[in-house]
Amino acid sequence: MTTTQDFVHVFESATALDAPTLLLLHGTGADEHDLLPLGRALAPGAALLSPRGKVDENGMNRWFRRLREGVFDVDDLIARTAELAAFVEAATATYDLDPKRIVVSGFSNGANTGAGLLLLHPGLVAGAALFAGGAPLQGREPAPVDLSGTRVFLGNGVADPITTIDQARLLAAQLGERGAKVRTEEHPGGHQLPPQTVARAQEWFERSDF
Ligand code: MLT
């Protein structure tokens, strides 16, 4: 049985009444502390649940294995995403969170993992704000799940050499075809999260009324 002990994590209670929960998934080489400032900026007052990826790639934390940069071990991604989904369910019970008001946010490897949660575990989260992420299953077509009611913000750089803009647009299409309401925000930069993209995501989060 999965418990909250299964992932090293930080949990910060909501500081606002009736606030949603933000699940934060860091990028390669970061840890559970990395995205806390982003979480506080994106969703002021929300509860923050920020685990640490369990895959060790030469000392760098990740969420799933990759064969090389840009080539994922998709079976590992599927297995690890299931484990993470079970952790989120355990944390929902432990911290008494509203399971209908969990929003995932991630950067890079964390964004790919958040996209995996959306496509492989529909209904786990109400929405997602993903940055520098792409289509996580790579060559595989995701199942025709129903994502209607799921609201997604995708922030990507058109000059990103790691997650190409084509990968980001493919993810947007996969989510949209499955009924998600997708807002895409393309910036001129690379594999990064520029302040103006954070600002657009903040506005989106506020309007989404999670
Ligand atoms: C990945 O998931 O491998 C990302 O796209 C790239 C990275 O995390 O460095």
Residues whose N, C-alpha, C, O or C-beta is under 5 A from the ligand:
A	BS01	MLT	T28 R66 G70 S108 N109 N112 I162 T163
